[in-house]
Amino acid sequence: MILHSPTANTWTLRLLLTQLYDPAMEVCQLATQFLEEACEAVDILRLVVAMQPTLDHLGDVGHGLLLKWDPFELSSRAFL
């Protein structure tokens, strides 16, 4: 749904990001997988980074998403 939209839907991303805080690790894993796929598109990655979700609590599950986020966030700060 996110990738097939002509523009990234902020509400859809926010809803997906809330799943990162679910008490069931399976839900967190699925949300992370969907976000990793969605963040292949730079506009979606920008929206996710701007929403500033916390990924530390995910441990290894969040590493793939964090690896996409870190270089983007660092390069964005270089322009500020």
Phi and psi restraints in degrees (range 20) as a CNS / XPLOR table:
assign (resid 1 and name C) (resid 2 and name N)
       (resid 2 and name CA) (resid 2 and name C) 1.0 -68.8 20.0 2
assign (resid 2 and name N) (resid 2 and name CA)
       (resid 2 and name C) (resid 3 and name N) 1.0 -45.7 20.0 2
assign (resid 2 and name C) (resid 3 and name N)
       (resid 3 and name CA) (resid 3 and name C) 1.0 -71.3 20.0 2
assign (resid 3 and name N) (resid 3 and name CA)
       (resid 3 and name C) (resid 4 and name N) 1.0 -27.0 20.0 2
assign (resid 3 and name C) (resid 4 and name N)
       (resid 4 and name CA) (resid 4 and name C) 1.0 -87.7 20.0 2
assign (resid 4 and name N) (resid 4 and name CA)
       (resid 4 and name C) (resid 5 and name N) 1.0 -2.6 20.0 2
assign (resid 4 and name C) (resid 5 and name N)
       (resid 5 and name CA) (resid 5 and name C) 1.0 -82.5 20.0 2
assign (resid 5 and name N) (resid 5 and name CA)
       (resid 5 and name C) (resid 6 and name N) 1.0 139.1 20.0 2
assign (resid 5 and name C) (resid 6 and name N)
       (resid 6 and name CA) (resid 6 and name C) 1.0 -63.8 20.0 2
assign (resid 6 and name N) (resid 6 and name CA)
       (resid 6 and name C) (resid 7 and name N) 1.0 -28.2 20.0 2
assign (resid 6 and name C) (resid 7 and name N)
       (resid 7 and name CA) (resid 7 and name C) 1.0 -131.6 20.0 2
assign (resid 7 and name N) (resid 7 and name CA)
       (resid 7 and name C) (resid 8 and name N) 1.0 149.6 20.0 2
assign (resid 7 and name C) (resid 8 and name N)
       (resid 8 and name CA) (resid 8 and name C) 1.0 -66.8 20.0 2
assign (resid 8 and name N) (resid 8 and name CA)
       (resid 8 and name C) (resid 9 and name N) 1.0 130.0 20.0 2
assign (resid 8 and name C) (resid 9 and name N)
       (resid 9 and name CA) (resid 9 and name C) 1.0 -88.6 20.0 2
assign (resid 9 and name N) (resid 9 and name CA)
       (resid 9 and name C) (resid 10 and name N) 1.0 114.0 20.0 2
assign (resid 9 and name C) (resid 10 and name N)
       (resid 10 and name CA) (resid 10 and name C) 1.0 -59.8 20.0 2
assign (resid 10 and name N) (resid 10 and name CA)
       (resid 10 and name C) (resid 11 and name N) 1.0 -42.4 20.0 2
assign (resid 10 and name C) (resid 11 and name N)
       (resid 11 and name CA) (resid 11 and name C) 1.0 -65.1 20.0 2
assign (resid 11 and name N) (resid 11 and name CA)
       (resid 11 and name C) (resid 12 and name N) 1.0 -35.9 20.0 2
assign (resid 11 and name C) (resid 12 and name N)
       (resid 12 and name CA) (resid 12 and name C) 1.0 -66.2 20.0 2
assign (resid 12 and name N) (resid 12 and name CA)
       (resid 12 and name C) (resid 13 and name N) 1.0 -42.8 20.0 2
assign (resid 12 and name C) (resid 13 and name N)
       (resid 13 and name CA) (resid 13 and name C) 1.0 -65.6 20.0 2
assign (resid 13 and name N) (resid 13 and name CA)
       (resid 13 and name C) (resid 14 and name N) 1.0 -41.6 20.0 2
assign (resid 13 and name C) (resid 14 and name N)
       (resid 14 and name CA) (resid 14 and name C) 1.0 -60.5 20.0 2
assign (resid 14 and name N) (resid 14 and name CA)
       (resid 14 and name C) (resid 15 and name N) 1.0 -42.9 20.0 2
assign (resid 14 and name C) (resid 15 and name N)
       (resid 15 and name CA) (resid 15 and name C) 1.0 -62.9 20.0 2
assign (resid 15 and name N) (resid 15 and name CA)
       (resid 15 and name C) (resid 16 and name N) 1.0 -42.6 20.0 2
assign (resid 15 and name C) (resid 16 and name N)
       (resid 16 and name CA) (resid 16 and name C) 1.0 -66.1 20.0 2
assign (resid 16 and name N) (resid 16 and name CA)
       (resid 16 and name C) (resid 17 and name N) 1.0 -38.9 20.0 2
assign (resid 16 and name C) (resid 17 and name N)
       (resid 17 and name CA) (resid 17 and name C) 1.0 -65.1 20.0 2
assign (resid 17 and name N) (resid 17 and name CA)
       (resid 17 and name C) (resid 18 and name N) 1.0 -31.5 20.0 2
assign (resid 17 and name C) (resid 18 and name N)
       (resid 18 and name CA) (resid 18 and name C) 1.0 -63.8 20.0 2
assign (resid 18 and name N) (resid 18 and name CA)
       (resid 18 and name C) (resid 19 and name N) 1.0 -26.4 20.0 2
assign (resid 18 and name C) (resid 19 and name N)
       (resid 19 and name CA) (resid 19 and name C) 1.0 -70.7 20.0 2
assign (resid 19 and name N) (resid 19 and name CA)
       (resid 19 and name C) (resid 20 and name N) 1.0 -16.4 20.0 2
assign (resid 19 and name C) (resid 20 and name N)
       (resid 20 and name CA) (resid 20 and name C) 1.0 -66.8 20.0 2
assign (resid 20 and name N) (resid 20 and name CA)
       (resid 20 and name C) (resid 21 and name N) 1.0 -17.9 20.0 2
assign (resid 20 and name C) (resid 21 and name N)
       (resid 21 and name CA) (resid 21 and name C) 1.0 -105.1 20.0 2
assign (resid 21 and name N) (resid 21 and name CA)
       (resid 21 and name C) (resid 22 and name N) 1.0 9.0 20.0 2
assign (resid 21 and name C) (resid 22 and name N)
       (resid 22 and name CA) (resid 22 and name C) 1.0 -65.4 20.0 2
assign (resid 22 and name N) (resid 22 and name CA)
       (resid 22 and name C) (resid 23 and name N) 1.0 142.3 20.0 2
assign (resid 22 and name C) (resid 23 and name N)
       (resid 23 and name CA) (resid 23 and name C) 1.0 -66.8 20.0 2
assign (resid 23 and name N) (resid 23 and name CA)
       (resid 23 and name C) (resid 24 and name N) 1.0 -22.3 20.0 2
assign (resid 23 and name C) (resid 24 and name N)
       (resid 24 and name CA) (resid 24 and name C) 1.0 -85.9 20.0 2
assign (resid 24 and name N) (resid 24 and name CA)
       (resid 24 and name C) (resid 25 and name N) 1.0 119.5 20.0 2
assign (resid 24 and name C) (resid 25 and name N)
       (resid 25 and name CA) (resid 25 and name C) 1.0 -61.9 20.0 2
assign (resid 25 and name N) (resid 25 and name CA)
       (resid 25 and name C) (resid 26 and name N) 1.0 -29.6 20.0 2
assign (resid 25 and name C) (resid 26 and name N)
       (resid 26 and name CA) (resid 26 and name C) 1.0 -62.4 20.0 2
assign (resid 26 and name N) (resid 26 and name CA)
       (resid 26 and name C) (resid 27 and name N) 1.0 -38.8 20.0 2
assign (resid 26 and name C) (resid 27 and name N)
       (resid 27 and name CA) (resid 27 and name C) 1.0 -66.6 20.0 2
assign (resid 27 and name N) (resid 27 and name CA)
       (resid 27 and name C) (resid 28 and name N) 1.0 -43.0 20.0 2
assign (resid 27 and name C) (resid 28 and name N)
       (resid 28 and name CA) (resid 28 and name C) 1.0 -60.9 20.0 2
assign (resid 28 and name N) (resid 28 and name CA)
       (resid 28 and name C) (resid 29 and name N) 1.0 -41.6 20.0 2
assign (resid 28 and name C) (resid 29 and name N)
       (resid 29 and name CA) (resid 29 and name C) 1.0 -63.6 20.0 2
assign (resid 29 and name N) (resid 29 and name CA)
       (resid 29 and name C) (resid 30 and name N) 1.0 -45.3 20.0 2
assign (resid 29 and name C) (resid 30 and name N)
       (resid 30 and name CA) (resid 30 and name C) 1.0 -64.2 20.0 2
assign (resid 30 and name N) (resid 30 and name CA)
       (resid 30 and name C) (resid 31 and name N) 1.0 -43.0 20.0 2
assign (resid 30 and name C) (resid 31 and name N)
       (resid 31 and name CA) (resid 31 and name C) 1.0 -61.2 20.0 2
assign (resid 31 and name N) (resid 31 and name CA)
       (resid 31 and name C) (resid 32 and name N) 1.0 -41.3 20.0 2
assign (resid 31 and name C) (resid 32 and name N)
       (resid 32 and name CA) (resid 32 and name C) 1.0 -63.6 20.0 2
assign (resid 32 and name N) (resid 32 and name CA)
       (resid 32 and name C) (resid 33 and name N) 1.0 -42.0 20.0 2
assign (resid 32 and name C) (resid 33 and name N)
       (resid 33 and name CA) (resid 33 and name C) 1.0 -62.4 20.0 2
assign (resid 33 and name N) (resid 33 and name CA)
       (resid 33 and name C) (resid 34 and name N) 1.0 -45.7 20.0 2
assign (resid 33 and name C) (resid 34 and name N)
       (resid 34 and name CA) (resid 34 and name C) 1.0 -63.0 20.0 2
assign (resid 34 and name N) (resid 34 and name CA)
       (resid 34 and name C) (resid 35 and name N) 1.0 -41.3 20.0 2
assign (resid 34 and name C) (resid 35 and name N)
       (resid 35 and name CA) (resid 35 and name C) 1.0 -66.3 20.0 2
assign (resid 35 and name N) (resid 35 and name CA)
       (resid 35 and name C) (resid 36 and name N) 1.0 -39.7 20.0 2
assign (resid 35 and name C) (resid 36 and name N)
       (resid 36 and name CA) (resid 36 and name C) 1.0 -59.9 20.0 2
assign (resid 36 and name N) (resid 36 and name CA)
       (resid 36 and name C) (resid 37 and name N) 1.0 -43.6 20.0 2
assign (resid 36 and name C) (resid 37 and name N)
       (resid 37 and name CA) (resid 37 and name C) 1.0 -65.0 20.0 2
assign (resid 37 and name N) (resid 37 and name CA)
       (resid 37 and name C) (resid 38 and name N) 1.0 -45.8 20.0 2
assign (resid 37 and name C) (resid 38 and name N)
       (resid 38 and name CA) (resid 38 and name C) 1.0 -64.0 20.0 2
assign (resid 38 and name N) (resid 38 and name CA)
       (resid 38 and name C) (resid 39 and name N) 1.0 -35.2 20.0 2
assign (resid 38 and name C) (resid 39 and name N)
       (resid 39 and name CA) (resid 39 and name C) 1.0 -76.4 20.0 2
assign (resid 39 and name N) (resid 39 and name CA)
       (resid 39 and name C) (resid 40 and name N) 1.0 3.9 20.0 2
assign (resid 39 and name C) (resid 40 and name N)
       (resid 40 and name CA) (resid 40 and name C) 1.0 -65.7 20.0 2
assign (resid 40 and name N) (resid 40 and name CA)
       (resid 40 and name C) (resid 41 and name N) 1.0 -29.3 20.0 2
assign (resid 40 and name C) (resid 41 and name N)
       (resid 41 and name CA) (resid 41 and name C) 1.0 -85.4 20.0 2
assign (resid 41 and name N) (resid 41 and name CA)
       (resid 41 and name C) (resid 42 and name N) 1.0 126.9 20.0 2
assign (resid 41 and name C) (resid 42 and name N)
       (resid 42 and name CA) (resid 42 and name C) 1.0 -62.1 20.0 2
assign (resid 42 and name N) (resid 42 and name CA)
       (resid 42 and name C) (resid 43 and name N) 1.0 -37.5 20.0 2
assign (resid 42 and name C) (resid 43 and name N)
       (resid 43 and name CA) (resid 43 and name C) 1.0 -64.5 20.0 2
assign (resid 43 and name N) (resid 43 and name CA)
       (resid 43 and name C) (resid 44 and name N) 1.0 -36.6 20.0 2
assign (resid 43 and name C) (resid 44 and name N)
       (resid 44 and name CA) (resid 44 and name C) 1.0 -71.2 20.0 2
assign (resid 44 and name N) (resid 44 and name CA)
       (resid 44 and name C) (resid 45 and name N) 1.0 -41.4 20.0 2
assign (resid 44 and name C) (resid 45 and name N)
       (resid 45 and name CA) (resid 45 and name C) 1.0 -58.5 20.0 2
assign (resid 45 and name N) (resid 45 and name CA)
       (resid 45 and name C) (resid 46 and name N) 1.0 -42.1 20.0 2
assign (resid 45 and name C) (resid 46 and name N)
       (resid 46 and name CA) (resid 46 and name C) 1.0 -60.1 20.0 2
assign (resid 46 and name N) (resid 46 and name CA)
       (resid 46 and name C) (resid 47 and name N) 1.0 -43.9 20.0 2
assign (resid 46 and name C) (resid 47 and name N)
       (resid 47 and name CA) (resid 47 and name C) 1.0 -63.6 20.0 2
assign (resid 47 and name N) (resid 47 and name CA)
       (resid 47 and name C) (resid 48 and name N) 1.0 -43.6 20.0 2
assign (resid 47 and name C) (resid 48 and name N)
       (resid 48 and name CA) (resid 48 and name C) 1.0 -63.9 20.0 2
assign (resid 48 and name N) (resid 48 and name CA)
       (resid 48 and name C) (resid 49 and name N) 1.0 -45.1 20.0 2
assign (resid 48 and name C) (resid 49 and name N)
       (resid 49 and name CA) (resid 49 and name C) 1.0 -61.8 20.0 2
assign (resid 49 and name N) (resid 49 and name CA)
       (resid 49 and name C) (resid 50 and name N) 1.0 -40.7 20.0 2
assign (resid 49 and name C) (resid 50 and name N)
       (resid 50 and name CA) (resid 50 and name C) 1.0 -64.5 20.0 2
assign (resid 50 and name N) (resid 50 and name CA)
       (resid 50 and name C) (resid 51 and name N) 1.0 -28.0 20.0 2
assign (resid 50 and name C) (resid 51 and name N)
       (resid 51 and name CA) (resid 51 and name C) 1.0 -78.2 20.0 2
assign (resid 51 and name N) (resid 51 and name CA)
       (resid 51 and name C) (resid 52 and name N) 1.0 -12.6 20.0 2
assign (resid 51 and name C) (resid 52 and name N)
       (resid 52 and name CA) (resid 52 and name C) 1.0 50.3 20.0 2
assign (resid 52 and name N) (resid 52 and name CA)
       (resid 52 and name C) (resid 53 and name N) 1.0 55.5 20.0 2
assign (resid 52 and name C) (resid 53 and name N)
       (resid 53 and name CA) (resid 53 and name C) 1.0 -71.5 20.0 2
assign (resid 53 and name N) (resid 53 and name CA)
       (resid 53 and name C) (resid 54 and name N) 1.0 151.9 20.0 2
assign (resid 53 and name C) (resid 54 and name N)
       (resid 54 and name CA) (resid 54 and name C) 1.0 -87.2 20.0 2
assign (resid 54 and name N) (resid 54 and name CA)
       (resid 54 and name C) (resid 55 and name N) 1.0 128.7 20.0 2
assign (resid 54 and name C) (resid 55 and name N)
       (resid 55 and name CA) (resid 55 and name C) 1.0 -114.7 20.0 2
assign (resid 55 and name N) (resid 55 and name CA)
       (resid 55 and name C) (resid 56 and name N) 1.0 -8.4 20.0 2
assign (resid 55 and name C) (resid 56 and name N)
       (resid 56 and name CA) (resid 56 and name C) 1.0 -58.3 20.0 2
assign (resid 56 and name N) (resid 56 and name CA)
       (resid 56 and name C) (resid 57 and name N) 1.0 -37.4 20.0 2
assign (resid 56 and name C) (resid 57 and name N)
       (resid 57 and name CA) (resid 57 and name C) 1.0 -69.5 20.0 2
assign (resid 57 and name N) (resid 57 and name CA)
       (resid 57 and name C) (resid 58 and name N) 1.0 -13.2 20.0 2
assign (resid 57 and name C) (resid 58 and name N)
       (resid 58 and name CA) (resid 58 and name C) 1.0 -83.1 20.0 2
assign (resid 58 and name N) (resid 58 and name CA)
       (resid 58 and name C) (resid 59 and name N) 1.0 -16.0 20.0 2
assign (resid 58 and name C) (resid 59 and name N)
       (resid 59 and name CA) (resid 59 and name C) 1.0 61.1 20.0 2
assign (resid 59 and name N) (resid 59 and name CA)
       (resid 59 and name C) (resid 60 and name N) 1.0 -134.3 20.0 2
assign (resid 59 and name C) (resid 60 and name N)
       (resid 60 and name CA) (resid 60 and name C) 1.0 -62.4 20.0 2
assign (resid 60 and name N) (resid 60 and name CA)
       (resid 60 and name C) (resid 61 and name N) 1.0 -28.8 20.0 2
assign (resid 60 and name C) (resid 61 and name N)
       (resid 61 and name CA) (resid 61 and name C) 1.0 -61.0 20.0 2
assign (resid 61 and name N) (resid 61 and name CA)
       (resid 61 and name C) (resid 62 and name N) 1.0 -35.1 20.0 2
assign (resid 61 and name C) (resid 62 and name N)
       (resid 62 and name CA) (resid 62 and name C) 1.0 -91.6 20.0 2
assign (resid 62 and name N) (resid 62 and name CA)
       (resid 62 and name C) (resid 63 and name N) 1.0 -1.3 20.0 2
assign (resid 62 and name C) (resid 63 and name N)
       (resid 63 and name CA) (resid 63 and name C) 1.0 -62.1 20.0 2
assign (resid 63 and name N) (resid 63 and name CA)
       (resid 63 and name C) (resid 64 and name N) 1.0 -41.5 20.0 2
assign (resid 63 and name C) (resid 64 and name N)
       (resid 64 and name CA) (resid 64 and name C) 1.0 -60.8 20.0 2
assign (resid 64 and name N) (resid 64 and name CA)
       (resid 64 and name C) (resid 65 and name N) 1.0 -42.7 20.0 2
assign (resid 64 and name C) (resid 65 and name N)
       (resid 65 and name CA) (resid 65 and name C) 1.0 -69.4 20.0 2
assign (resid 65 and name N) (resid 65 and name CA)
       (resid 65 and name C) (resid 66 and name N) 1.0 -39.6 20.0 2
assign (resid 65 and name C) (resid 66 and name N)
       (resid 66 and name CA) (resid 66 and name C) 1.0 -64.3 20.0 2
assign (resid 66 and name N) (resid 66 and name CA)
       (resid 66 and name C) (resid 67 and name N) 1.0 -35.7 20.0 2
assign (resid 66 and name C) (resid 67 and name N)
       (resid 67 and name CA) (resid 67 and name C) 1.0 -65.8 20.0 2
assign (resid 67 and name N) (resid 67 and name CA)
       (resid 67 and name C) (resid 68 and name N) 1.0 -33.6 20.0 2
assign (resid 67 and name C) (resid 68 and name N)
       (resid 68 and name CA) (resid 68 and name C) 1.0 -71.1 20.0 2
assign (resid 68 and name N) (resid 68 and name CA)
       (resid 68 and name C) (resid 69 and name N) 1.0 -37.5 20.0 2
assign (resid 68 and name C) (resid 69 and name N)
       (resid 69 and name CA) (resid 69 and name C) 1.0 -72.9 20.0 2
assign (resid 69 and name N) (resid 69 and name CA)
       (resid 69 and name C) (resid 70 and name N) 1.0 -47.5 20.0 2
assign (resid 69 and name C) (resid 70 and name N)
       (resid 70 and name CA) (resid 70 and name C) 1.0 -55.9 20.0 2
assign (resid 70 and name N) (resid 70 and name CA)
       (resid 70 and name C) (resid 71 and name N) 1.0 -53.2 20.0 2
assign (resid 70 and name C) (resid 71 and name N)
       (resid 71 and name CA) (resid 71 and name C) 1.0 -61.8 20.0 2
assign (resid 71 and name N) (resid 71 and name CA)
       (resid 71 and name C) (resid 72 and name N) 1.0 -37.1 20.0 2
assign (resid 71 and name C) (resid 72 and name N)
       (resid 72 and name CA) (resid 72 and name C) 1.0 -66.0 20.0 2
assign (resid 72 and name N) (resid 72 and name CA)
       (resid 72 and name C) (resid 73 and name N) 1.0 -44.8 20.0 2
assign (resid 72 and name C) (resid 73 and name N)
       (resid 73 and name CA) (resid 73 and name C) 1.0 -64.6 20.0 2
assign (resid 73 and name N) (resid 73 and name CA)
       (resid 73 and name C) (resid 74 and name N) 1.0 -40.7 20.0 2
assign (resid 73 and name C) (resid 74 and name N)
       (resid 74 and name CA) (resid 74 and name C) 1.0 -66.1 20.0 2
assign (resid 74 and name N) (resid 74 and name CA)
       (resid 74 and name C) (resid 75 and name N) 1.0 -41.8 20.0 2
assign (resid 74 and name C) (resid 75 and name N)
       (resid 75 and name CA) (resid 75 and name C) 1.0 -69.2 20.0 2
assign (resid 75 and name N) (resid 75 and name CA)
       (resid 75 and name C) (resid 76 and name N) 1.0 -32.2 20.0 2
assign (resid 75 and name C) (resid 76 and name N)
       (resid 76 and name CA) (resid 76 and name C) 1.0 -67.1 20.0 2
assign (resid 76 and name N) (resid 76 and name CA)
       (resid 76 and name C) (resid 77 and name N) 1.0 -38.9 20.0 2
assign (resid 76 and name C) (resid 77 and name N)
       (resid 77 and name CA) (resid 77 and name C) 1.0 -67.7 20.0 2
assign (resid 77 and name N) (resid 77 and name CA)
       (resid 77 and name C) (resid 78 and name N) 1.0 -26.1 20.0 2
assign (resid 77 and name C) (resid 78 and name N)
       (resid 78 and name CA) (resid 78 and name C) 1.0 -65.1 20.0 2
assign (resid 78 and name N) (resid 78 and name CA)
       (resid 78 and name C) (resid 79 and name N) 1.0 -23.7 20.0 2
assign (resid 78 and name C) (resid 79 and name N)
       (resid 79 and name CA) (resid 79 and name C) 1.0 -91.3 20.0 2
assign (resid 79 and name N) (resid 79 and name CA)
       (resid 79 and name C) (resid 80 and name N) 1.0 -4.3 20.0 2
